[in-house]
Amino acid sequence: MAARIKFTSGAGESDLRKLERTIIAMLGFSERNEGIVRVEDNEDSTTVEDYILVLDFPVTKLAEENIYRVMQAPEFCVHWSEIHEEYRGW
C-alpha cells in the first residue's frame, strides 16, 4: 500500500531527485531501495508544477512528520496542496 502526498514545487528535476534521496536516507533505507520513494507528475493537475510524492511502504505518523520537515527545506520549493494545514504545528 503506497502513501501519496500531493504538493506543488518550482524545483528543478535534479532537486526533486535529491528530495527522493534525502527522504530515503532520513528514513534509514539504503540506496538499494531505489524507487521506494519517488516524485511523480500529478497527471490530474492542470499545472506542470504539481507532483505526488509516492511512498511504497506503510507510513507512520512519525515518518510523516519527518518527511514534512524535509520537504520544508528551501531548495525543494514545496507549496502544499494536501497536508499542510494538518501539519502546520510541526
C-alpha positions in Angstrom: 0.0 0.0 0.0 1.5 3.3 -1.1 1.1 6.6 0.6 0.6 9.6 -1.7 1.3 13.2 -0.8 0.3 15.9 -3.2 2.4 19.1 -3.5 3.4 21.9 -5.8 7.1 22.8 -6.4 9.0 25.1 -8.7 12.2 23.0 -8.1 14.0 21.5 -11.0 14.3 17.8 -11.8 17.6 17.4 -10.0 16.2 18.9 -6.8 13.2 16.6 -6.9 15.6 13.6 -7.3 17.5 15.0 -4.3 14.3 15.2 -2.4 13.7 11.4 -3.0 17.3 10.6 -1.9 17.0 12.8 1.2 13.8 11.1 2.3 15.2 7.6 1.7 18.3 8.4 3.8 16.3 10.2 6.5 14.0 7.1 6.9 17.0 4.8 7.2 16.6 3.0 3.9 19.7 2.1 1.8 20.2 3.2 -1.8 19.2 -0.4 -2.8 15.7 0.6 -2.0 15.6 2.7 -5.2 12.0 3.5 -6.2 10.6 3.1 -2.7 10.3 6.9 -2.6 9.6 8.8 -5.8 8.2 12.0 -7.1 5.7 11.7 -10.0 3.9 14.2 -12.1 0.3 14.8 -10.9 -1.5 13.9 -14.2 -4.8 15.1 -12.8 -3.5 18.6 -12.5 -3.7 21.5 -14.9 -0.4 22.9 -13.8 3.0 21.5 -14.6 4.4 22.1 -11.2 2.0 19.7 -9.4 3.6 16.5 -8.1 2.8 13.5 -6.0 5.3 12.0 -3.5 4.7 8.3 -3.6 6.0 6.2 -0.6 5.8 2.5 -1.3 5.5 1.4 2.3 3.2 2.0 5.2 3.9 5.4 6.7 3.8 6.1 10.4 2.8 9.4 11.9 6.5 10.0 12.9 7.7 9.2 9.4 5.1 11.6 8.0 6.3 14.4 10.3 9.9 13.8 9.3 9.1 13.8 5.6 7.1 17.0 6.1 10.1 18.6 7.7 12.5 17.5 4.9 10.1 18.9 2.4 10.2 22.3 4.1 13.8 22.8 3.0 14.0 25.9 0.7 15.8 24.0 -2.1 12.7 21.9 -2.7 10.4 24.9 -3.2 7.4 22.9 -1.9 3.9 24.5 -1.7 1.4 22.3 -0.1 -1.8 21.3 -1.7 -2.9 18.5 0.7 -1.5 18.0 4.2 -0.1 21.5 5.0 -2.9 22.5 7.3 -2.8 19.2 9.3 0.9 19.5 10.0 1.3 23.3 10.4 2.2 22.9 14.0 5.2 20.6 13.4 
